[in-house]
Amino acid sequence: MNFPIVFPRKRHSKRFGRLVRSAFDIDFTAGGHDHVYQFFPGGEVWIDDAIEEKERGFVLLHKLHERNRMAEGLPYSKARNDASRREFRCRCHPDELHDALTAEGRA
C-alpha cells in the first residue's frame, strides 16, 4: 500500500514543521502519521521540512515502519522501538534503504 507522503514545497521551507508545532502540537519533530497524531489525515505520513535532505529517507523509513506496525495492532512504544532498530540498520547499511522503503509501501 502506498501512503501519501507530505513534503512541503521549497518555497515554504522551514515553515511547515513550525506551522504544525504552532497550530497542532508543540512536540511535533521530524515527522509523524495518523496513528500518532489525530489531526493527520488518514493514511498520511508527514516529514518536517526542517529535516535535511540526506536524512529524510531514514526518517521516512522510521515513520512508515512505525505506522505499519501500529496498523497491525502494535502499541506505539513497541512500534517505535522496532522502527528505531530498522532505521539504525539502514543507517549502518545505507545501500538497503531503497529496498526497505519499498517494503514499507514507498514506491
C-alpha positions as CSV (number, residue, x, y, z in Angstrom):
1,M,0.0,0.0,0.0
2,N,1.3,3.4,-0.9
3,F,0.8,6.2,1.6
4,P,0.7,9.8,0.7
5,I,4.0,11.4,1.9
6,V,3.8,15.1,2.5
7,F,7.0,17.0,1.8
8,P,6.4,20.8,1.8
9,R,7.4,22.8,-1.3
10,K,10.7,24.5,-1.2
11,R,9.1,28.0,-1.1
12,H,7.7,27.0,2.3
13,S,11.0,25.8,3.6
14,K,11.2,25.5,7.4
15,R,7.6,26.8,7.8
16,F,5.7,23.5,7.6
17,G,7.1,22.0,10.8
18,R,6.9,25.3,12.6
19,L,3.2,25.6,11.5
20,V,2.4,22.1,12.8
21,R,4.1,22.9,16.1
22,S,2.3,26.3,16.4
23,A,-1.2,25.1,15.4
24,F,-1.4,21.5,16.4
25,D,1.3,20.0,18.6
26,I,4.3,21.8,20.1
27,D,6.1,18.4,20.4
28,F,6.0,17.6,16.7
29,T,9.5,16.8,15.5
30,A,10.9,15.0,12.4
31,G,7.6,13.7,11.2
32,G,4.6,11.7,12.1
33,H,1.5,9.8,10.9
34,D,-2.2,9.4,11.6
35,H,-1.7,6.6,14.2
36,V,0.1,9.0,16.5
37,Y,-1.3,12.5,15.6
38,Q,-5.1,12.7,15.5
39,F,-5.0,15.8,13.3
40,F,-3.3,14.0,10.4
41,P,-5.5,12.9,7.5
42,G,-5.9,9.1,7.4
43,G,-3.0,7.2,5.7
44,E,-0.7,10.2,5.5
45,V,2.9,10.4,6.7
46,W,4.3,14.0,7.2
47,I,8.0,14.8,7.3
48,D,9.2,18.0,8.8
49,D,10.8,20.3,6.3
50,A,13.5,21.2,8.8
51,I,14.9,17.7,8.3
52,E,18.0,17.8,6.0
53,E,17.5,16.2,2.6
54,K,20.1,13.5,3.4
55,E,18.2,12.5,6.5
56,R,14.7,12.3,5.0
57,G,14.9,8.8,3.7
58,F,15.8,7.4,7.1
59,V,13.2,9.5,8.9
60,L,10.6,8.4,6.3
61,L,11.6,4.7,6.8
62,H,11.2,5.1,10.6
63,K,7.7,6.8,10.3
64,L,6.4,4.3,7.7
65,H,7.6,1.3,9.6
66,E,6.2,2.6,12.9
67,R,2.9,3.4,11.2
68,N,2.7,0.0,9.5
69,R,3.4,-1.8,12.8
70,M,0.8,0.3,14.7
71,A,-1.8,-0.5,11.9
72,E,-1.1,-4.2,12.7
73,G,-2.0,-3.5,16.3
74,L,1.4,-3.0,17.9
75,P,1.3,-0.3,20.6
76,Y,3.3,2.9,19.9
77,S,6.2,2.2,22.2
78,K,6.9,-1.2,20.6
79,A,6.3,0.1,17.1
80,R,8.7,3.0,17.8
81,N,11.4,0.7,19.1
82,D,11.0,-1.6,16.2
83,A,11.2,1.3,13.8
84,S,14.3,2.7,15.5
85,R,16.1,-0.7,15.0
86,R,15.1,-0.7,11.3
87,E,16.3,2.9,10.9
88,F,19.6,2.1,12.6
89,R,20.1,-0.9,10.4
90,C,19.7,1.2,7.3
91,R,21.9,4.0,8.7
92,C,24.7,1.4,9.1
93,H,23.8,-0.2,5.6
94,P,22.6,2.8,3.5
95,D,22.5,0.6,0.4
96,E,19.5,-1.2,1.9
97,L,17.4,2.0,2.4
98,H,15.7,1.9,-1.0
99,D,14.5,-1.7,-0.6
100,A,13.5,-1.1,3.0
101,L,11.3,1.9,1.9
102,T,9.8,-0.2,-0.9
103,A,8.9,-2.9,1.6
104,E,7.1,-0.3,3.8
105,G,5.0,0.9,0.9
106,R,7.0,3.7,-0.6
107,A,7.3,3.2,-4.3
